[in-house]
Amino acid sequence: MALFAVPAGPSSVRVVLPFGGTDDFAVAEHEVTVGVGETVELEYVAPTVLGLSGRIRVTGRTG
């Protein structure tokens, strides 16, 4: 698990897994808006097939 503090407002989240000397394997991007005092939990799911993209989804919000 990784925690990142971001200011309130819209943010772009991008996850990339390095693989075989390349930085574009299993890329996933997601736009999320964080409210003042809010915590947003995201989950990244890696692909099960080589060449596909990963997936990011919101799993929880508090605050």
C-alpha positions, 0 to 999 in steps of 0.5 A: 500500500502507498499513501499520497497526500494531495490537495483538495480538488481534481487529481489524475492518478497514473500507475505504471509497472516496469516490465522487461525494460519498458515503462508502458506495461500495465498502465492505468489512469483514473481521474478522482476529485478529493474533497476538503478533509476527505480520504479517497482509497483507490485500488490498482489491479494489474492485468492478467494477460500481457499487453492489456492495461491495468485498472484503477477504481475507487474503493472507499471515501471517508471524511 
